[in-house]
Amino acid sequence: MRKVLRFILLVLNLIAALLLLLSTLAGFQPPSEFILFSMLSYGYFILLNINIAFILFWLLFKRWSFLISLAAIVLRYSFVPLFFQIGGAADVSDNATIKVMSFNAHHYNGRNMTSESERGELTDSNAVAFLRLLRENDPDVLCLQEYLPYTDGKKVHLADSMVAMGYRYHVSAYPSMGYSATICWSKYPLVNPVYIDSSSKLQVDVVMPDDTLRVFCLHLHSYKLDSSDLKEIDRISHGTVDRDSARGTMGKLKNAIIAHEEEWDLLKPLIELSPYPTIVAGDFNDTPGSYIYQQMCELLSDSYVERGKGFCTTYHGFFPNFRIDYILHSKEMNALSYKRVKCNISDHYPIFVELEF
């Protein structure tokens, strides 16, 4: 009986190790051609912990089988720093050339949606907290998503306050609206705006005293998960599956993954042809294991990997909690500091990065 149990555990270990390796391959295969790797990439960190548990289990019983999971982790060890960092630097540096903020403000609705009667008061207080956040951290360039220039009740007019704080220039991704949900604010002049594909993506040049930067402010395709999808994901995580509901939820995930591939097809030539040092910031709605992130990091560096600390989850909504907001930059630039600020202004956390040329 003991031999049978050991054999079953060995098979499960082999499956867990194989799935871990497969979950790291999303960057090599366009999801429109084969989507399995991209779907598995969402489970990388869970699979990593399962394999670590197998290592500890086999070591406890002094079995060489621990080498199965250990080999799988070592083979793709480069993935671990994408999810967890030791050390890092969050303090302001005297050498910083520019400080960049990226934040999905979620219209200042906080983590949980509230009733209409409560919503106005909530967004007012969160908008004030947002302005306080700017004063305390004083970024030079802001890449904002799901931004509004005022709250629902229009009691707090953020645009006027931001101009008074020195953010004299802004470019929105949908200029005919005056302001749009995706917007770049700056203390430096903004020129040569390019409106990419829709109102969720823009490119603009930041004219600094001694140099020019090209900034991409992005809000990539959302999964559009509603409360029923979140419940279904929770049921799946507990081992209970309703086929019809699960099919609908998985269909939304698949559509978003393929949409991100199409967005990358638009963005890649623009990034490659940039004549200036480049920053790509925003809400990617995807994890570090995803196809679009892996492709972007062929061209750019991730400031979190350079200077981050801990897990640095940037989305703290209902489910799941991932790092999906990024500030990437040209490889000739260096990240001097990376800071995530925990707050309840949105269902995302803002991130701040200081860069030097």
SEKE-454504 format. One record per atom (N, C-alpha, C): x, y, z; residue in one letter. Coordinates in steps of 0.2 Angstrom, whole numbers, plus 5000, padded with zeros to 4 digits. Layout:
<recs>
XYZa
...
</recs>
This chain:
<recs>
500449945000m
500050005000m
500450065000m
501050065004r
501450125004r
501850134998r
501950084994k
502250094988k
501850124982k
501150104983v
500650124978v
500550204980v
500550224986l
500450294988l
501050334985l
501650304986r
502250334984r
502250344977r
502050294973f
502050304966f
501550354963f
500950354967i
500450404965i
500750474966i
501050484972l
501350554973l
501850574968l
502250524966l
502750534961l
502550554955l
501950524953v
501650544946v
501350614947v
501050634953l
500750694954l
501350744954l
501950734956n
502450774956n
502750784949n
502750734945l
502950744938l
502450784934l
501850784936i
501350824932i
501450894935i
501550904941a
501650974944a
502251004941a
502750964940a
503450994937a
503351014930a
502950964926l
502850984919l
502451044918l
501951044922l
501451104922l
501851174923l
502251164928l
502651224930l
503151254924l
503451204921l
503851214915l
503451244909l
502851214908l
502451234903l
502151304904l
502051324911s
501751394912s
502251444911s
502851434910t
503351484908t
503451494901t
503051464897l
503251464889l
502751514885l
502351544889a
501851594885a
502251644881a
502851664883g
503151714878g
503451684872g
503451624871f
503751594865f
503251574860f
502551574862q
502051554857q
501451604857q
501351634851p
500751684851p
500151644853p
499751674857p
499151634860p
498651624854p
498651664849s
498151654844s
498351584840s
498951564841e
499151494838e
499051434843e
499251454849f
499151394854f
499151434861f
498551424864i
498351474870i
498551434876i
498651374876l
498751334883l
499251364887l
499851384884f
500451414888f
500151474892f
499851514888s
499551574891s
499051564896s
498651514896m
498151504901m
498551474907m
499051434906l
499451404912l
499851454915l
500051514912s
500451564915s
500151594921s
499451594921y
499151624927y
499251584933y
499451524932g
499451474938g
500251464940g
500651504937y
501351494938y
501551494946y
501351544949f
501551554956f
501251504961f
500651474959i
500351424963i
500751354961i
500851344955l
501251284953l
501951284956l
502251344957l
502951354960l
502851334967l
502351354971n
502251334978n
502151264979n
501751234974i
501651164974i
502251124974i
502651144969n
503351104968n
503751114974n
503751174977i
504151184983i
503951134989i
503251134989a
502951084994a
503251014993a
503250994986f
503450924985f
504250914987f
504650964985i
505350964987i
505450954995i
505050994999l
505050985006l
504850915008l
504250895005f
503950825007f
504550775006f
504850775000w
505250714998w
505950725002w
506150785004l
506750795008l
506550765015l
505950775018l
505750755024l
505850675025l
505650645019f
505750565019f
506350545016f
506850595015k
507450575012k
507450535006k
507050565001r
506950534995r
507250574989r
507650544984w
507950584979w
507450614974w
506850594975s
506250624971s
506250704971s
506550734976f
506450804977f
506850834971f
507250804968l
507650824962l
507150844956l
506550814956i
506150824950i
505850894950i
505650914956s
505350984956s
505951034956s
506451014960l
507051064960l
507351074953l
507351024949a
507551034942a
507151084938a
506451074939a
505951114935a
506051184937a
506151204944i
506251264946i
506851294944i
507451264944v
508051284942v
508051304934v
507751254930l
507751264923l
507451334921l
506951354925r
506651414923r
506651464929r
507251464932y
507351504938y
507251584937y
507351604930s
507351674929s
506651704930s
506151654930f
505451674931f
505251704939f
505651674943v
505551694950v
505551764952v
506151804949p
506151874951p
505651914948p
505251884943l
504651924940l
504051934945l
504051884950f
503551884955f
503751904962f
504351894963f
504651914970f
505351934970f
505451994974q
506152024974q
506352034981q
507052024982i
507352034988i
507752094988i
507752134993g
508152204993g
507752254990g
507952284984g
507552334981g
507752404984g
507452454981a
507552524984a
506952564982a
506652594988a
506052634987a
506152704989a
506752724991d
506952794993d
507052834988d
506952894988v
507152944983v
507852954983v
508052954976s
508852954975s
508953024972s
509553054974d
509853114972d
510053114964d
510153054962n
510353044955n
509753044950n
509153044952a
508553034948a
508553084943a
508353064937t
508253114931t
507553124930t
507153074931i
506453084931i
506053034935i
505453054938k
505053014942k
504453004939k
504252934938v
503652924934v
503152884939v
502552904938m
501952864942m
501552834937m
501252774938s
500752734934s
500252714939s
499552734938f
499052714942f
498352714938f
498052654939n
497352644937n
496952674943n
496652734942a
496252764948a
495552734949a
495352694944h
494652664945h
494152714946h
494152774944h
493752824945h
493652844952h
494152824956y
494152844963y
493652804967y
493452744965n
492852704968n
493152664973n
493752654974g
494052614980g
493952544978g
494152494982r
494152424981r
493452394979r
492952414983n
492352394983n
491852444980n
491452424975m
490852464973m
490352474978m
490152534978t
489652544984t
488952574980t
488452574984s
487852604982s
487852674980s
487452694975e
487452764973e
487452814978e
487052804984s
487052854989s
487652864993s
488052804993e
488752814996e
489352834991e
489152824985r
489752824980r
490052894980r
489552944980g
489853014979g
490353034985g
490153014991e
490553034997e
491152994996e
491152934994l
491752894994l
492252914989l
491952934983t
492452964977t
492753034979t
492353074983d
492653134985d
493253124990d
493153084995s
493653074999s
494253034996s
494152994991n
494752954988n
495053004983n
494653054980a
495053104976a
495453144980a
495253164986v
495653204990v
496353164992v
496253104993a
496753064995a
497253054989a
496953054983f
497453044977f
497853114976f
497553174977l
497953234977l
498453234983l
498353204988r
498853204994r
499353154992r
499253104988l
499753054986l
500253084981l
499953134977l
500353164972l
500853214976l
500553254981r
500953294984r
501553264988r
501453204991e
501853174995e
502453134991e
502253114985n
502753074981n
503053124975n
502653174973d
502953224968d
503253194962d
502853154958p
503153124952p
503153184946p
503553174941d
503653224936d
503153204930d
503053144929v
502553114924v
502153064927v
501453074925l
500953034928l
500652994922l
500552934922c
500252894917c
499652864921c
499052884919l
498452874923l
497952834919l
497552784922q
497052754918q
496452754922q
495852754919e
495152754922e
495152824927e
495452874924y
495452944927y
494852984925y
494653024930l
494153074929l
494453144931l
494253194928p
494553264930p
494153284937p
493553254938y
493153274944y
492853214946y
492553214952t
492153164955t
491453164953t
491053114954d
490353114952d
489953174954d
490053194960g
489653254962g
490053314960g
490653314957k
490953374955k
491153414961k
491253384967k
491453424972k
492253434972k
492553384970v
493253384969v
493453394962v
493753444960h
494053454953h
494753444953h
494953384951l
495653364951l
496053394946l
495853414940a
496253444935a
496453514937a
496053554940d
496253614942d
496753614948d
496653564952s
497153554958s
497853534955s
497853484950m
498453464947m
498853514944m
498453554940v
498853614937v
499153664942v
498753674948a
499053714953a
499653684956a
499753614956m
500253584959m
500853574954m
500853604948g
501353604943g
501353564937g
500753524937y
500653484931y
500353524925y
500653564922r
500453614917r
500253574910r
500453514909y
500353484903y
499953424903y
499553404899h
499253344899h
499053324892h
499053264890v
498753234884v
498353174885v
497753174883s
497253124884s
497253074878s
497053014879a
497052964873a
496452974868a
495953024870y
495453034866y
495253104866y
495653144863p
495653224863p
495053254862p
494553224858s
493953264857s
493553264863s
493653224868m
493253224875m
493553274879m
494153304878g
494453344882g
494853314887g
494553264891y
494953214895y
494653144894y
495053104895s
494853034894s
495152994899s
494952924900a
495152884906a
495852874906a
496152874900t
496852864899t
497252924897t
497652954902i
497953014901i
498653024904i
499053064901c
499753074903c
499753154906c
499953164912w
500053224915w
500853234916w
501053294915s
501753304916s
501953374918s
502553384922k
502753454923k
503153474917k
503353434913y
503753454907y
503253454901y
503453494896p
503053494890p
502953434886p
502353424884l
502153354880l
502053374873l
502353344868v
502253354861v
502253294857v
502053294851n
501953244846n
501553184849n
500853204851p
500453144853p
500253104848p
500253034849v
499952984844v
499452944848v
498852944845y
498252904848y
498252834845y
498352784849i
498452724846i
497852684847i
497552664841d
496952614841d
496352634844d
496352664850s
495752674854s
495852724859s
495452744864s
495452784869s
495852764875s
496152704874s
496552674880s
497252674879s
497552694874k
498252694873k
498452754869k
499052784872l
499352844869l
500052844869l
500352884864q
501152894864q
501252964864q
501752994868v
501853064868v
502553074870v
502853124868d
503553144869d
503553194875d
504053184880v
504153224886v
504753264884v
504753334884v
505253374882v
505553404889v
506153374891m
506453394897m
507053444895m
507353474900p
507853524899p
508453494895p
508653434896d
509253414893d
509153354888d
508553324888d
508353264884d
507653264882d
507453214878t
506753204876t
506653124878t
506053114881l
505853044882l
505153034878l
505152974876r
504452944873r
504152904878r
503552924879v
503152884884v
502552854881v
502352794883f
501752754881f
501352744887f
500752774887c
500252764893c
499752724890c
499652664894l
499252604891l
498752584896l
498152564894h
497752524897h
497452474893h
497752414893l
497652354889l
496952324890l
496752284885h
496052254885h
495952224892h
495352234895s
495152214901s
494752144900s
494752104905y
494452034905y
493752044905y
493452094908k
492752104908k
492352054912k
492752034918l
492451984922l
491852024927l
491351994927d
490752014931d
490751974938d
490251984942s
490251954948s
490151874948s
489751854943s
489651784941s
490251754939s
490751784935d
491351754933d
491851754940d
491851804944l
492251794950l
492051744954l
491351724955k
491151674959k
491351604956k
491351604949e
491551544946e
492251524947e
492651574946i
493351574947i
493551544955i
493151574959d
493151554966d
492951474967d
492451454963r
492251384964r
492751344961r
493051364955i
493551324952i
494151314957i
494351364960s
494951364965s
494851314970s
494151304972h
493951254977h
493751194974h
493951174968g
493751114965g
493051094963g
492651154963t
491951144960t
491851174954t
491651144948v
491651164942v
490951154939v
490651214937d
490051214933d
490251224925d
490151174921r
490451174914r
490251234910r
489551254911d
489351304907d
489551374909d
489551384916s
489851444918s
490551454917s
490951394918a
491651394917a
491851404910a
491451384905r
491651394898r
491551464897r
491051504899g
490951574898g
491551614901g
491751594907t
492251634910t
492951624907t
493051554905m
493651544901m
493651574894m
493151584891g
493051614885g
493251694886g
493051724891k
493251794892k
494051804893k
494351754897l
495051754898l
495351744891l
495151694887k
495451684880k
495451744876k
494851774876n
494751834872n
495251894874n
495351904880a
495751954883a
496451944881a
496651874881i
497351854880i
497551874873i
497051854868i
497151864861i
497151934859i
496751974863a
496652044862a
497352074864a
497652054869h
498352084871h
498852064865h
498852004862e
499251994857e
499152044851e
498552054849e
498452104844e
498652174846e
498552194852e
498852254855e
499552264854e
499952204856w
500652204855w
500852214848w
500452184843d
500652194836d
500652264834d
500152304837l
500152374836l
500752414839l
500852394845l
501352434849l
502152414848l
502252354846k
502952334845k
503352384840k
503052394834p
503452434829p
503552504832p
503052534835l
503052604838l
503652604843l
503752554847i
504252554852i
504952544849i
504952494844e
505552484841e
505852544837e
505352584834l
505552644830l
505652704834l
505652704841s
505652764845s
506352794844s
506452854843p
507152884842p
507452904849p
506952904854y
507152924861y
507152874866y
507452884872p
507352834877p
506652824879p
506352764880t
505652754880t
505452724887t
504852744889i
504552724895i
503852694893i
503652634895v
503052604894v
502652594901v
502152624902a
501852624909a
501052614908a
500852574913g
500052574913g
499852504916g
499152494915d
498852434917d
498852384911d
499252334911f
499252284906f
498652234906f
498352234912n
497852174913n
498152104912n
498752094913d
499052034912d
499652024917d
499851964918t
500351944923t
501051944920t
501651944924p
502251934921p
502451874917p
501951824918g
502051764914g
501751764907g
501451824906s
501051824900s
501451834893s
501151824888y
501451834881y
501651904880y
501151954881i
501352024880i
501952044884i
501952034891y
502452054895y
503152024893y
503151954892q
503751924889q
504051954883q
503551974878q
503752004872q
504052074873q
503652114878m
503952184879m
504652184882m
504752134886c
505352134890c
505952104885c
505852084879e
506352074874e
506652144872e
506252194873l
506452264871l
506552314877l
506252294882l
506252344888l
506452314894l
506652344899s
506752324906s
506252334911s
506152294916d
505552304921d
505852334927d
505652394929s
505952434934s
505852394941s
505252354941y
505152314947y
505752264948y
505952224943v
506452174943v
507052204945v
507152264943e
507852304945e
507852324952e
507252354954r
507252394961r
506752374965r
506252324963g
505752314968g
505852274974g
505352264978k
505452224984k
504852184986k
504952124988g
504352084989g
503952064983g
503252054985f
502852034979f
502552084975f
502452144978c
502252204975c
501652194970c
501152154973t
500452154970t
500152224968t
499952234962t
499652304961t
498952304960t
498652244959y
497852234959y
497652204965y
497252234969h
496952204975h
496152204975h
495852194969g
495152184969g
494952124972g
494352094969f
494052034972f
494551974971f
494651964965f
495051904963f
495251904956f
495851884954p
496451864958p
496851924959p
497351924964n
497751974965n
498451964962n
498652004957f
499252004953f
499552064952f
500252064950r
500552124948r
500352124940r
499952174939i
499752184932i
499852264930i
500152304934d
500352374932d
501052374932d
501352404927y
502052404926y
502352474923y
502952484925i
503352544922i
503952504919i
503952504912l
504552474909l
504952524905l
505552514904h
505952574901h
506552544896h
506752584892s
507352564888s
507952544892s
508252494889k
508852464892k
509452514893k
509452564890e
509952614891e
509852654897e
509252654900m
509052684906m
509152644912m
509152664918n
509252624924n
508652654929n
508352604932a
507952614938a
508352624944a
508252684948l
508552694954l
508152674960l
507452674959s
507052654965s
506352634962s
506052594965y
505352574964y
504952574970y
504352604970k
503952604976k
503152594974k
502852544978r
502152534977r
501852564983r
501352604983v
500952634989v
500352594990v
500252564995k
499552534997k
499052584999k
498552594996c
497952634997c
497352614995c
496752644997n
496152614995n
495752664990n
496152704987i
495852754982i
495552714976i
495852654975s
495652614969s
495652544970s
495552504966d
495652424966d
496352414964d
496752464962h
497452454960h
497852494965h
498452474965y
498952524969y
499352564964y
499552624966p
499952664962p
500752644963p
501052644957i
501852634958i
502252694955i
502752704958f
503252754957f
503952734955f
504252754950v
504852734948v
505352794947v
505952794949e
506452854948e
506952824943e
507052854937l
507452834932l
508052884930l
508652854928e
509152894926e
509352874919e
509652914915f
509852904908f
510552874908f
</recs>
